Amino acid sequence: MLVAANRDERADRAWDAPAAWWPDYPGVIGGRDRHAGGSWMALGPKGVLAAALNRPGSLGPAPGKRSRGELPLMAAGAETAKAAVEAISRLDADAWRPFNLVIADQQSAFYIEGLGEGRPQAIPLARGISMVTSHPPNDESHPRTRRHLPRFRAAAVPDPGRGDWRAWEERLADDSHEGDLAATLKVPLISGYGTVSASLLGFGAAGERLWRFCAAPPGEGMFQRLALVSSA
């Protein structure tokens, strides 16, 4: 499993870099949103990764709705990605604003869609490179996917065991858009919103979990390997 992700958020929404912040989720490591207490991306002690994205028109909290930042924490603590998907799929999607959720481990990867009603629906992701935005996987009706998915597929595959992520670091730092800002991968800060951090995750040859984190927009800060030591 290899993952590259930019986080787009309001610049004034405070957050903490990935660490084991949650006693109720022992061994789960993730970036912490100080506003609601959850995470946009979390990695569990058994190697389950979970990342949440907003769907179109659902940015920010809403009265009576739970924080979507709970979902990566709930999923990452599972034994396997499959077990996490089964648990999330039993939830009432009405409790949260619409969301996309990616759950993966070394064996499999899934996309889950919560539409604000009924049960979240899950589909497995095919082998190879997929891209998820506020739209479903590989949906080229989104300008970002249409522009950047072919570029990721053409880029050199990272070697996380050797720490070689150069090609994907360059991709995450790509702020080109040819006049359509919706197509940019690194979103420039506009009206207080843009790309604020980035992550690269994978497993080494021996199965060790690897997470490189950039606490700034990629290309404007350095990726640093996290020491994945939990408080469990």
C-alpha positions in Angstrom: 0.0 0.0 0.0 1.2 3.4 -1.0 -0.7 6.6 -0.2 -0.1 10.3 -1.2 -2.4 12.9 0.2 -2.7 16.7 0.4 -4.9 18.1 3.1 -7.0 21.2 2.1 -8.5 23.1 5.0 -9.1 26.6 6.3 -5.7 28.1 7.3 -7.2 29.3 10.6 -8.4 25.9 11.7 -5.9 24.8 14.3 -4.4 21.3 14.1 -1.6 19.1 15.5 0.8 16.9 13.5 0.2 13.1 13.5 0.8 11.4 16.9 -1.1 9.1 19.3 -3.5 11.8 20.6 -6.5 9.6 21.6 -6.5 7.4 24.7 -9.8 5.9 23.6 -8.1 4.6 20.4 -4.8 3.0 21.7 -2.1 2.8 19.1 -3.9 5.0 16.5 -1.8 7.8 15.1 -3.1 10.7 13.2 -3.2 14.4 12.7 -5.6 16.0 15.2 -8.1 18.7 14.4 -8.1 20.9 17.6 -11.6 22.2 16.7 -13.5 18.9 16.8 -10.9 16.6 18.2 -10.9 14.1 15.4 -8.6 13.4 12.4 -8.5 13.7 8.7 -6.2 10.7 8.4 -5.2 8.0 10.9 -3.0 4.9 10.9 -3.7 2.0 13.4 -1.4 -0.4 15.1 -2.4 -3.2 12.8 -1.6 -1.2 9.7 -5.1 0.0 8.8 -5.1 3.4 7.2 -8.3 5.6 7.0 -8.7 9.0 5.5 -11.9 11.2 5.3 -12.8 13.7 2.6 -15.7 16.0 2.3 -18.2 15.6 -0.5 -19.3 18.6 -2.7 -21.1 21.3 -0.8 -20.5 19.8 2.6 -17.5 21.7 3.8 -17.4 22.4 7.6 -19.6 21.4 10.5 -23.4 21.5 10.7 -25.8 21.7 13.7 -26.8 18.3 14.9 -24.2 16.4 12.9 -21.2 14.5 14.4 -17.7 15.4 13.3 -16.5 13.4 10.3 -13.1 13.3 12.0 -14.4 10.4 14.1 -14.5 8.1 11.2 -10.8 7.6 10.5 -10.2 6.9 14.2 -13.0 4.4 14.3 -11.7 2.6 11.2 -8.0 2.7 11.9 -8.3 0.8 15.2 -9.7 -2.3 13.4 -7.7 -5.5 12.9 -8.0 -5.3 9.1 -9.3 -2.9 6.4 -12.1 -5.4 5.7 -13.1 -5.4 9.3 -13.1 -1.6 9.4 -15.3 -1.4 6.3 -17.8 -3.9 7.7 -18.0 -1.7 10.9 -18.4 1.6 9.1 -21.0 0.1 6.7 -23.2 -0.6 9.7 -23.4 3.0 10.8 -26.2 5.4 10.2 -24.9 7.9 7.6 -27.4 10.5 8.7 -25.3 11.1 11.8 -22.7 12.9 9.6 -22.6 15.4 6.8 -21.8 13.6 3.5 -18.3 12.0 3.3 -15.9 9.9 1.3 -13.7 7.5 3.2 -10.7 5.6 2.1 -9.7 2.5 4.1 -6.7 0.4 3.3 -4.1 -2.0 4.6 -1.3 -4.1 3.1 -3.8 -6.5 1.5 -6.8 -4.5 0.3 -8.2 -1.0 -0.2 -11.8 0.3 -0.1 -13.8 3.4 -0.9 -16.8 4.2 1.3 -19.5 6.8 0.4 -21.7 8.3 3.0 -24.5 10.4 1.5 -26.1 11.7 4.7 -28.8 9.1 4.8 -29.1 5.3 5.0 -26.0 3.2 5.3 -22.5 4.1 4.0 -21.8 2.1 0.8 -18.4 0.5 0.2 -16.7 -0.7 -2.9 -13.2 -2.3 -3.2 -10.5 -0.3 -5.0 -8.9 -2.1 -7.9 -5.1 -2.8 -7.9 -3.1 0.0 -9.2 -3.3 3.7 -8.6 -6.6 5.3 -7.8 -7.4 8.9 -7.0 -10.2 10.1 -4.6 -11.3 13.7 -4.2 -14.7 15.0 -3.2 -15.9 12.8 -6.0 -15.7 9.0 -6.3 -12.5 7.2 -7.2 -11.0 8.0 -10.6 -14.0 10.2 -11.6 -12.6 12.3 -14.4 -15.5 14.7 -14.3 -13.5 16.4 -11.5 -10.8 18.5 -13.1 -8.2 17.5 -10.4 -8.6 13.8 -11.2 -8.6 14.4 -14.9 -5.4 16.3 -14.8 -3.4 14.5 -12.1 -4.4 10.9 -12.1 -2.5 10.2 -15.4 0.5 12.1 -13.9 0.6 9.9 -10.9 0.3 6.8 -13.0 3.2 7.9 -15.2 5.4 8.9 -12.2 8.1 6.6 -10.8 6.7 4.3 -8.1 8.1 5.2 -4.6 10.4 2.9 -2.7 9.4 3.6 0.9 11.9 1.2 2.3 14.7 3.3 0.9 12.9 6.6 1.6 12.6 7.4 -2.0 9.4 9.3 -2.6 10.8 12.1 -4.8 8.4 11.6 -7.7 5.3 11.7 -5.6 6.6 14.6 -3.5 6.9 16.5 -6.8 3.3 15.5 -7.8 1.9 16.7 -4.5 3.6 20.0 -4.9 2.1 20.6 -8.3 0.1 23.8 -8.3 -0.4 24.1 -12.0 -3.9 24.4 -13.3 -3.9 26.1 -16.8 -6.6 28.5 -15.7 -8.9 26.1 -13.8 -8.1 26.3 -10.1 -10.3 23.3 -9.5 -7.6 21.3 -11.3 -4.7 22.2 -9.0 -3.4 19.5 -6.6 -1.7 21.9 -4.2 -4.5 24.5 -3.7 -3.2 28.1 -3.2 -4.5 29.9 -0.2 -7.6 31.8 -1.4 -10.1 33.4 1.1 -8.3 31.6 3.9 -8.6 28.1 2.4 -6.0 25.9 0.7 -3.5 23.1 1.1 -2.1 23.1 4.6 -0.1 19.8 4.9 0.7 16.6 3.1 1.4 12.9 3.8 3.1 10.0 2.2 2.5 6.5 3.6 3.5 3.0 2.9 5.0 -0.2 4.2 8.6 -1.3 4.1 9.8 -4.7 2.9 9.5 -6.1 6.4 5.9 -4.7 6.9 7.0 -1.8 9.0 4.6 1.2 8.8 6.2 4.4 7.3 4.7 7.9 7.3 6.4 11.0 5.9 4.6 14.2 6.9 5.0 17.7 5.6 3.6 20.3 8.1 3.2 22.9 5.4 2.1 23.0 1.8 4.3 20.5 -0.1 7.1 22.3 -1.9 7.1 24.9 0.9 8.2 22.6 3.7 10.1 19.4 4.2 8.7 15.9 4.5 9.9 14.3 7.7 9.6 10.6 8.7 7.4 10.2 11.7 8.5 8.1 14.6 5.4 5.8 14.8 5.5 5.1 18.5 2.1 4.9 20.1 1.0 5.5 23.7 -0.6 2.0 23.9 
